Amino acid sequence: MPHPGQQKILARPARFKVLACGRRWGKSELGKIDILIAAHLEHKRCWWLAPTYQMASQTWRDLVNSVKHLAGVKINATERRIDLPKGGMIAIRSAHNPDKLRGDGLDFAILDEAARMPAHIWHDVIRPMLSTTRGGASFLSTPNGRNWFWQRHQAGLDPLQNEWAAFRQSTAQSQLVDPAELASLKINTPEFVWGTEYEANFNDDRGQVFRHINNAAAPAPYHKPQPGHAYVAGVDWGRSQDYTAIAVLDAANGKMVALERFNHVGWDLQRARLAQIVKSWRPQVIWAEANSIGEPNIDALVRQGLPVRPFYTTAKSKAPLIEALALAIEQNNITLLDDPVLLSELANYSLERLPNGSYRYGAPPAAHDDTVIATALAWYGAQFVGPPFAFA
């Protein structure tokens, strides 16, 4: 049974419907109801189009289960096509290879995760296939910046474009997710990601990751270790174009106490500088980026007896590292040094939504993020330290 928000959209008679919705709102369920009505009850030729076949695999299985009991239905698993009695048809198609999408006219198309597809899929392929039949289409997606999907959504809001209708539904509006669960998600999700993924906001393609930065900045609280406090450090290595950055945090209160940044310095001297910071602040653990040039430096430091641990930065590990720091700043759990380089790097750091729905974090072209990564590693380490201990 469709929930009220789904019923409202199904009842709207517009030829082209654009739905921007939060995760777990039920857009795929809405699309399956819509396409089954079109193919089975209205005997229309329909396509379900997704960015990849894999993304539509569960939809294919659900559609097959919905119609397999009907007399006269034909299911072709190889072609992912269902032929229904009286001429209705549903075919699953992928936007991954657009050259294979051209074909006969269509009566109806669902574009699932439309914001993840190139614009020409709609303009050059699907729209012409609907012209001779005066067919319709539904665009279902979470937003992905202000791209062509946003433009179609804007068309649906324009009262002069009466063939179009637009809807924006947050996750909470579906009432499918317990409010307590949503509250927990919000607490643990950066503001930008929450706005896009759960509120269905059309943010810019590249969004600022770190917010309320200036509110989190303060002068150094003290210049030597405090009794009973545990300290951690984060290190991002650099040599010529990039900088080596070392950030030190007081794990007892989340205050940054030291930040070093330098380049055009040999590895021996870089390790010596890190050793001096260890002597000054006695960090319980040092998390250092291990990629590429990091590993031999870490090995050398471990041989010297320093408490260095490797952090391997990948697309999978980087996102939670950065998101944890963003949350700490937003929730006032960390106090940053009032350092102009650090604050500038944080302000310019951005994320970009990728076609597969994931995010890519990084500095703008020709800019640096060394102090950002060092601070993120220090904050990461602060979550796992125990009581302070004394160095020999």
N, C-alpha and C positions, 0 to 999 in steps of 0.2 A: 504494500500500500504506500503510495507516494506521500511524503510529509507535506505540510502546507506550502512550503516554499517551492517544492517541485510541482505541486498541483497548480500553483499560480503561473508558473512558466509554461507548463503544458497547455494551459487554457488560453494563453495569449496567442492571437491569430496571426502574428507577424510572419512574413515569409522568411526572414533571416533573424535569428535570435542569437545574441551574444551574452554568454554567462561567464562572468568572472567570479570565482568563488574560492573560499578557503579550503584547506585540506580537510578531508573527511566530511565535507558538506553533503556529498552524495551525487556529484555530477555524473559519474559513470552510470549509476543506477538510473538517473534521469534520462541519460542518453539511450540506455538499453530499452527503457519503456517507450521512448519516443520513436526509436527505429523499428521496434516490433509493431507498434501501432501503424506506422507508415507501410511496412512491408506486408504484414499479415492481414490487417483490417482494411487498408486502403490500396493494397496490391501494387505498391510502388517499388521501383528499382532503386536500391539504397546502397550507399557505401558508408562504412565506418573507417575513418582515416585516423591513424595515429603516427607519431614521429618514427616509431619502429614497430616491427611485428611483435617483438617481445613485450612492448608496453600494452599491446592489445590482446595478448594471449589469454588472460583471464576473461576478458570480455567475450572472446570467441567461444570459450568453453561455456560461459553462462548463456549465451544466445543459443548455442546448440542444445543445451539442457532445456531451454524454454520451449523449443519447437519440435524436438525429436519425436514426440508422441503424436504429432499431427499426421493424419492420413495424407499420403501423397507428397510429403516433404522429401527433398533430396539434399543430402549433406555431402559436400566435397571437401574433405579435410585438406587435401593437397593444395587446392586453390583457395581454401578458406572462404567457401561460398555456400550459401544456403538458398535453395530455390523452393519457394512456397507455392501452395496451390493458388490458382487464379493469377499467376504471373508475378507475384511479389518476389523480391530477391534482396538478400543481404550479402555483401562481400566485404571482407576485411582487407584494407590496403595500408601500405606503409609509405610515409613521405620520404623515407630514406633514399629511394631511387625514383625520382619524379618522372624519368623518361618512360617508366613502365605504367604510369597512371593514366595515360591518355586512352580514351575508348569511346564507347557509345554514350548517348545521353543518359543522364541520371534524373530521377525525380526528387531525391532527397539525399543529403550527405551530413554526417556527423563528423566534425573536426575535433577530435579529442586531444587535449593539451595543445590547442591551436597556437598558443603563444610560443611553443617550442618548435614550430615549423617555420620554414622560410616563407616570406610573403608571397613569392611567386607561385607557391602551391595553390593558394586560393585564386590569385588574380589570373594566372596563365593556364591553370589546369581545371580546377573544380568549377569555378564560375562559368566558363564557357560551356561546360558539360550540362549545366542547368538551364542554359538559355533557351534551347528549342522546346523543352518541356515546361518551362517556367517553374522549375523545381525550387525547393527551399533548402536551407541549411541551418544547422545549429553549431555554434562555436562554443566549446566547453574548455575552460582552462583556469588555472591559477595565473595571475599576472606575471609578466616577464619584462618589466620596464615599460616604457612608453613606445612600444614597437607597433607593428601593423595590427596586432590584436587589439591594442589600445585604440588605434584609429577606428577600427570597426565598432568597438564599444562606444566611442564617441558618436559614431553615426547612429547607433541605436538610441542615443539620448537626444538626438536632434529631431524635434517634432515635424520638421519639413521632410525628413526621410522616412516616410510612413511604411516602407517595406521592412524597416529595421526596428528591432527592439533590443534594449540592453538591460542587463540585470547584474547587480553586485551583491553577493551573499557571503557573509562571514561564516566561519566554522560554527560559531555559537548559534547562529540563526537556524541551523538544521536541528538543533536539540538532540543530535545523535551522540554527542560527546558530553560526558558528565561535566558540569561546571567546575567541580573540584579538580578534575583532570586538566581542564583548560587553564585553570589558575596555576597549576603546577607547571604546565608547559610554558606559560608566559613568563614565570619567574626565571626559568632556565633557558630562555630564548632571547637573543639580542633583538633590540627594538626594530631594526630594519627587517630582519628575517620574519619576526612576528607579524609586522605590518603587511608584508607580501604574502606569506604562506597561510596566515590564519585570518587576517582582516581583509584580504583580497585588495590591498591598496596598489595603485599603479605608481610605484616609485620609479625614480630615474633608473636607467639601465645600470649605471654604476652608482652605488650608494655609499655614503659615508658609513664606515664600520663603527668608529669610536665616537660616541656622543657625550656631551657634558664634560669634555676634557678639561676645560679651564677650571671647572668646579672641583676637579680632583687634584689640581696642582697646588703645591705648597713648598716653601723652603725646606731644606734639609732639617729634619727634626733634631738630629744630633750627629756628632762626627766621630763617635767611637762606640763599640758594642756596649749594650746595656745589660746589666746582670739579669739572668733569668730569661733572656730573649734568645730565640733561635733565628739564624740568618740563612738565606739561600741566595744563589746567584744564577744568572742566565747569561750565556755567551753566544753571540753570533759572529762567526769568523769572517774576515775580509782581508784583502791584501793591497790591491792597487785601486781599482775603480770603486769597490765597496769598502766599507769600514768595519773594523772589528769593534763590537760594542759589548760592554760588560755591565749588567745591571744587578744591583744588590738590594734585596728586600728584607725587612724585618718580618718574619713569619708570624710573630706574636700579634702584630697590629696592622699588617698590610702596608706599612709605610716604606717607600723607597728611600734608601739612605745613601746610595752612591750610584754614579753612572759614569763610565769611562767610554771614550770613543776616539779611535785613532786609525790611521792608515799609512801606507808607504813605510811600514815597519816590518822587519824580518820576523820569522816565526820564533826564533829564540828570544827576541826582545818582547814579542807579544806574550809569550808564556811567562816571561819574567814579570811583566806587568800584572798578569793575572795572579801570579804567586804573591806579589806584593799586596794585592787586594785581599787575598786569602789571609795573609799575615795580619792585615789591618782589621778585617771584619770577621774572620774565622767562620765562614759559612759552613753549615752542616753538610750541604750538598751543592754542587755546581752542575746545572744542566747545560750542556753545550751541544750545539747543532753538529751532527756527526757527518753530514753529507760531504762528499768530496774531500776538501782540504781539512775538514774537521777531524777525521779519524786519526791521522798520524799525530796531530796535536794532542788529542785526547789520550792516546796511548803514551805519549811522552809525559804528560802531566800525571797520569796514573802511576807511572814508574817513579815520579818524584814524590808520591804519597798524597797527592791532592785528591779530594773527594769528588772527582768529576764523573759524570754519567753521560752517556751518549743519547741524544734525541735525534731520531731519523725523520726528517721532514718529508712527507709525501702529501699528495692531494688528500688522502684519507686522514692523516694525522694533523695536518695544518689547520683544517677547519675548526675542530674542537679546541685546539690551542688558542687560536685567535678569538673564537667566540667566548671562551672562558674569560679572557682578558676584557673583552667588550662588556660582558655582563658585570664583571667586577667594577669597572669604571661607572657604568650606569647605576649600579646599586650602592655606590660609595663604599665598597669593600677594600679599595686600594687607594693609597695616596701617592701621587706621582711627584717626582721632583719638578720644580718649576724651571725646566730646562727648555730653551727655545727650539732646539733641534728635535728633542723628543716630542714636544707638543705639536710641532709642525708635521713631523712624520705621522703621528697619530691622526691629525686632522686630514691629511691627504690620503691616508690608507683607505682603500675602497674594495668593494666586492662587486663581482659581475655574475649575473645569472647565466649559466651555460645552457645550450640547447637540451641537454639531458636532464635539466632540472636542478643540477648541483650548483654550487657556488665556487668562484675562483677569487681568492683573496690576494691582494698585492698592492705595491706602490704604483703610482702612475709611471709611464715611460720616462726614463732618465732620472727618476727620483730614487730615494733610498728608503729602506725600511729596517735598517740594522738595529736601531734602538727599540723599534717595535718588537722585533723578534726576541731580542735579549730580555726585554721586560716581560713578554709573554712566557718565555721559558722560566724566568724567575718566579712569576706568579704560579705557573704549573708546579714548580718545585715546592712552593709554599703550602700547597694543598696536602703534601705527603710527609712533611717533616715531623719528627717526634720532639722530645725534650732536648734542649741544647746540651752539647757535650764539649769538653775542653780538648783542644789540640795539644799535642806534646810540645 
